[in-house]
Amino acid sequence: MKLFISIMLTLQLCITSFTANAESINYYVIDKQAMPFQITTDSEKHSGIVSDIISCIFMDNYTVRYHTYPFNRMISELEAGREKNWVTFGSPGWGGVQAANLSDIPIYTVSHSILTSAKSDFIYRDLKDINKKILVLLYGFDYPNLQPLIDSGEIKELRVKDYAAAFRILDKMPQDSAFVEMTSRIKYNLKIQSRDLKQYKLQDFSALIPSYPIYLALDPKMDKDIQKFINQKLSNMSDSGSLTEIIHRYI
């Protein structure tokens, strides 16, 4: 009888393990614009704050399938719902699929800064200080607090495809341009491009774009057991300090 019970328990564990591993997690990555949250290379290796969190969560339990697209294409793919049990990152204020179903706890709090050339005498105090500046912004990303000012013509925008282009514009137009982006992204991209922060001025822009938390964004139709698993693992990572450790690898 004891042998029978032992066999049945073993079979149950195997079935449970098989069930856990039978589902794939579809992880969506923004190509070349989301560093240090998602870092992609030509060798298709993935790293970054969000990618390392995903690897840690699903290390022993699920197969992770990576889907890498430019930002707008990624959003279109998520909205189309071609893959189930997908995960990426998002925030309540972003709206759409990146806000529809978020993890229980945030993974990071982002702030925005305005970057100018050190050759510029620009000091940001309030909105009127940027009226005569050309604001450099990244393609594909929305800036809800800035958009009404852009639409009204109070602020001129210049969209660029990546950080290297943004930094080049600041170098070429030091008195006329300013780059608005997440502080963490600015610092990380200056670092990996071997640019000296002393050649630029980084000023807080939270008065116009307040700091806000980002979360893991989950498929609204995600399997409930998988969603529960993600939230539990994320909570454990927060309590153990491993979440902070991952963040400090990049920022």
N, C-alpha and C positions, 0 to 999 in steps of 0.2 A: 504493500500500500504506500509506504514511504517513497519507494522507488518510483511508483506511478505519479505521485504528487510532484516529486522532483523533476521527472520528465516533463510533466505538464507545465510546471513553472518555467522550465528552460525553453519550452516551445513558445510559451507566452512572451517571454523576453525577446526571443528571436523575432516573433511576429511584430512586436512593438518596435524593435530596432529596424526591421524591414520597412514598416509603415513610415517611420520617421525619415528614412533615407529614400523612400520611393518618390517623395515630392521634391521638385527642384525649385530653388529660389532664383527668380530672374532679377538681377541687380542692374539698374540702369545708371550709366556713367556719362557725364557731360565731357565731351572731347576737348581737351586743351584749354578750357576756359574756367574750370572750377578749382584750380589749385589754390590752397593746399588741401582742400576737402576731397577732391578726386584728382589724382595724378596719373596720367597715361603716358606711355613711352612707345617708341616705334617697335619695341620688342613685345608689345602688348602686355607688359607687366603692369599691375595696378597697385597703387599705394595711395597715401593721403589719409586724412582724419576719418572720413566716412568709410572709405574702402577698408582701412584697417579695422574699424569697428565691425563692419560686415564680416570680414574674415574671422574675427574673434568670436562673434556670435554663432556662426554656422560651421565652425571648424570641424566639429566631430559629428554633426547631426544631419546636415543637408548638403546636397550638391548645389553650388552656386554657379549659375550661368551668367556671364557678363555680356551686356549689350551697350556698346559705346557709340554715341551719336553726337553731332552738334546739338546745341541746346534746343532750338526750335523743332528739329526732327525728333529729339527724344520726347518732347512734350506731345507731339503728334502721335508717336508710337504708344505712349501711355494712354492717351485719350482713346485710341482705337481699341485698346484692350485685347491685343492679340496674344499676350502672354499672361498667365495667371500667377498669383503669388509674387508680384513684383515688389521691389523696394528701391528707393532712392533717398534723397533728403529734401526737406521742404520746411515751410513755416506758415503759420496761420495767415499772415498778411500777404502771402504770395498768391493766394487764391488758386482755383482750378485743382488739377490732380495732385499738385504738390502741397495742398492744404486739406484735402478731403478726408484723410484718415492718417493721423499722426501717432507716433509712439507716445507712451504714457509720460515719459520724461524727456526733456531736451538733451541734446548732445553738446551744444555749444551756444554761446551768446555772441552775436556779431555786432560790431560797430562800424560805422563808416567814417572815412576821412576824406579830406580834399588835399590833393598833392599838387604842388607847383614847383617850378624850378627855383633853386636857391638864388638865381640871378634876379628873380622877381621880388619886388618890394610888397607883394600882395600879403595882406593880413585879413583873415576872415573873421568878421564880427557879427554881421547879419546879412540878410538877403541882398541889400543894395550893393554890397561889396562884390557880388558875382554878376551883377547886371551887365557889365561890360566885358565879361570873360566868355570865352568859348569853352563850354564844359565838354570834356572828353568822356565818353561813355562807351561801354562794351556793347556790341551787337547782341541782340537776343534777350537781354535782360531788361526788366521793367523797373522803373524807379517812380512809384506812385506819387511820392511827395514832390518830385521834380516835374512830372509830366504836365500838370496844369500850367506851370510857369513856362515850360517849353512851348506848349500849345498857344499860350497867349502872346508869345514873342518876347517875354521878359528875359528869357535866357536862351542863348544860342547853343545848340548841341552839335557835336561831331562824333559820329559813331565809328569805332575801330574794331577790328576783328580779334585783337589780342593785346596783351600788356606791353609787348615790345613796341608795337605801333603807338600806344599811348605815351610811353616814355620818350619816343622819338619826337613826337609832337611837342611835348614839354621842352625838349632840348632846342627845337627849331623855333618855337614861338614862346619864349619864356615869359614875356610880359602879357601875353594875350590868352593863354590857355591854362586850364586847371583840370585835373583828372579826379573824378569822384568814384570811389569804390570802397569795398570792404577793407578795413585796416589790415586784417590778417593777410588778405590776398595781395595787397600792395607790398607789404613788407616781404612776403615770401617770394614774389616775383622779382623784386629788386635784388634779393639775395641770390637767386639761382641764375640771374643774368649778370651777376658780378658788378652790379651798379652800387655806388656808394650812396647811402642815404643822406650823407652830408651835402650831396649835390642837389638835394631837393628839400622842400619844406612840407612836413606832414602836419596838418591841422585837423582838429576834431570837427566833425560835421554832424554830430548827433542832435544839434538843435533843429536841423531840418530833416534828417533821417535818424530817428531815435534808435537806440540799440534794441535788438529783439532776439529771441531764441530761435534756433533751428533744431529740427527733430529728424528722425527717420520718417520718411513718407512711405506709407504702405498701401498696397492695393486695397481699395474699399471692399472688394469681394474676397479678400484673403481668407484662407482657411483659419477658423477661430483658434484651433490648437496651435498653429504656427504663429499667429499673432500673439497669443499668450506666451509662447516660448520666447519670442523676440523681446517682449516687454520684461519678462523675468530675467533673461540674460543681461539686458541693458541695465536693469536695476542692480544686479549683482556686480556688474562692471563698475557702476557708479559707487557702490558701497566699498568695493575693494580698492578703489583708486586707480584701476587700470584704464578707466575712461580718461582721467586726467593725464595719465602717463602717455597715452596715445596722442592727445592734443599737444603735449609738450615736445613730442618728437618733431613737430613741424612749426610750432609757434613759440 
